[in-house]
């Protein structure tokens, strides 16, 4: 039975779905589809209908989502989702929705009662719906007091006399008392002349109040005004009710209208704000609320007054009587009294949960805006259609900060508002840079979609006004130790949006909370430090320039001297800026993150500009110093003195003569090439591994999470929950964290290199000195015209061009102290020297050196016979002989003596004695010849790389990109240094460049 019944019901459905189908129905869906040839599209698709597309005798079936016919004598209702009886018909059954049954009324009772269930005779005609109609001022009575239906309806006139003052309500169903203003003004329920009827209220024309007010809404950004239906309908009535009757709701509504007009005041126009000011000034005799002079009884608190200089007093005079800290409960408790547009109080509410934040986000991130010390920034773009849907009517907020005293009594502190759109006598005073001209206000709203409606409040607004920028500023009291703050300031800017296409238009919204303190003392201290250290830098640069002058043997002060001083000063001033910026950054990092009771706050982005400028200056000057050192290193004069002597003679064929003759055994050049190649390799050796430095720094910043210390919030945690709000980065803290990690890693590398790697694994500088001794080759190097370095590599065994057996024997003898020591001075080990050569010696060196390097001159100066190379070979041997004889004290007119440098000379980096007749060799156990290599300039290189890394990061806020570009520039400069240095080495020493790897 059950299955048969089911088949009986479903067969018509199948017949409707399929145009041609067999009448055999098996009861299974799959077999039905096969036999009836029905596609899945026919099963799952159906026509799309809207309620308004149904006919008058159809209703919209909310279950089937299609139009269905109403029953007999019925039509659809106003919503279109149900049916009602036609006029002249009453209901006899109603099961809800369209399930009703209608019956025609008899001829003598054509009217239908209001509830639609009964027929009744009407006293004075019918409405279009078939209901009884009564004249104006009358009410329709269909039942007696007990609820029994009357045989004929009656129209009763409401008693408007003085004893009753009643009139029919809006539905005409009962008599109600007339509006109080009618009774008070005209002693009746009518408001005829000379009384004034406005906004549904009646006022006496006594001349004490403006009869004509301005109902236009001004939109300064668009440069337009429009006739606001809201103002036209309610402004005068609201102002009159507030002024005449001190109606609290009307006064609040008037204040709201003033706020909708941006609290703007024009002494020549009677708009909402002028009316509010008029009432405020006229009620000066009333008491103030909570002893606040700007808050008049019965009126909302909208303004702080228009006296010049009042804003700075409010914002910077009286601290809040409470303390704040970074530890424990540090949430700022902002609350707001909210009102609707009609002036009704809605409720007290906290600002948590995004009350003032139009951008959507999780509640946890929204509430982070009120965590004390956390700089908050939120931006988004919202569709205009969404704004219109979410904010059909504005809500107004009076914002307060809640705090408790020592006895836990709760108090409120009013938060002033800086409305950037406010105009005072047509001037945007709140956009002035001087706070003394500001006019602070109190009440705000987020979206105004009402005052921009014209003609009809049911129409879509032509223009809406949106709070697109809201910023809360919290300022720390100077020299506080307990986290005292001044009155916070809420800055708000509105945008006027002309609606063209609400679905395609978007609005950019921003909300921020920023913390600030007076940085004047910090700037003064920085300037003092810069002045003192800058003065020391001048002295240091003068000493370096004086030392340079002595080393080049020139006593004259010329343009070159000035340029050299500026280059030295640039390097020293770069160090000054670097020290100041690192010290400043570490100060803010340590004192801001570690404090419990708040005494310092981070500089704002605008206040960071000076710091960023200092970093840029440090980088630019350090780059200049680096390039200066780089150019100096690749332009040095260097020569390898080969001490090896020929071993006997050999017979050599003579070309062109057909015979042989005796000749000395040639000395192998390979030892010189090998030493030159090793020198070329150590040119860019550093005390740190650049790649390890970059990768390790990046690892600690990005992976370990040290970059989180640069966030502008009080937390010192290295890891952050992804669901938490992430504060913006402070450029000062990013610089501080990056420099601290970079320097620590660099110093650790240098210490490890000096204390362990060079001692137990490899010391390339000392190995090079040993190689010179093993190769019987000395290095004569001039970094200045009359100053340079000498590495004594003369073999104690007399020669080095030997076989393996003899080489091992020589090393064994040297290990067992069976031969003399390697030092230049007998019985000493000193092999490295700083040398100050006399002018005579330098002139002789230059004469030979000119011939040595002539083969690299212009082609037009070279001989085409090929004899130039032979001349260079002769010059090479001449230079080798001259320098060897110079070291052996052969030239008495160009002799030298050896001495130790004074301690002060070592400290100042200059020589007090000038080499007049004799050159001076200074013992140098510190291998200072490395100053012409990367090795001896590690501090400059480390700081330059660090500043490059930080400048890139400050520009793009990306440690990964900064690391990549830093390593890239390291490799580029290393390549340039090797390439150019190799060419210079080949030029100065006559070593074939092809043998330098």
Buried (B, 14 or more C-beta within 10 A) or exposed (E): EEEEEEEEEEEEEBBEBBEEBEEEBEEEEEEBBEBBEBEEEBEEEEEEBEBEEBEEBBBBBEEEEBBBBBBEBBBBBEEBBBBBBBBBBBBEEBEEBBEBBBBEBEEEBBBBBBEBEBBBBBBEEBEEEBBBBBEEBBBBBBBEEEEEEEEEBBBBBBEBEEEEBBBBEEEBEEBBEBBBBBBBBBEBBEBEEEBBBBBEBBBBEEEEBBEEBBBBBBBBBBEBEBEBBBBBBBBBBBBBBBBBBBBBBBBBBBBBBBBBBBBBBBEEBBBBBBBBBBBBEEBEEEEEBEEEEBBBEBBBBBBBEEEEEBBEEBBBEEBBEBBBBBEEEBBBBBBBBBBBBEBEEEEEBBBBEBBBBBBEBEEEBBBBBBBBBBBBBBEBEBBBBBBBEEBEBBBBBBBBBBBEEEEEEEEBBBBBBBBBBBBBEEEBBBBEEEBEBBBBBBBBBBBBBBBBBBEEBEEEBBBBBBBBBBBBBBBBBEEBEEBBBBBBBBBBBBBBBEBEEBEEBBBEBBBBBBBBBBBEEBBEEBEEBBEEBBEEBBEBBBBBBBBBBBBBBBEEEEEEBEEBBBBBBBBBBBBBBBBBBBEBBBBBBEEBBEBEBBBBBBBBBEBBEBBBEBBBBBBBBBBBBBEBBBEBBBEBBBBBBBBBEEEEEEEEEEEEEEEEEEEEEEBEBEBBBBBBBBBBBBBBBBBBEBEEBBBBBBBBBEEEEBBBBBBBBBBEEEEBEEEBBBBBBBBBBBBBBBBBBBBEBBEEBBEEBEEEBBEEEEBBBEEBBEBBBBBBBBBBBBBBBBBBBBBBBBBBBEBBBBEEEEBEEBEEEBEEEEBEBBBBEEEEEBBBBBBBBBBBBBEBBEBBBEBBBBBEEEEEEBEEEEEBEEBBEBBBBBBBEBBBEBBEEEBEEBBBEBEEBEEEBBEBBBBEEBBEEBBBBBBBEEBBBBBBBBBBBBEBBBBBBBBBBBBBBBEEBEBEEBBBBBBEBBEEBBEEBBEBBBBBBBBBBBBEEEBBE
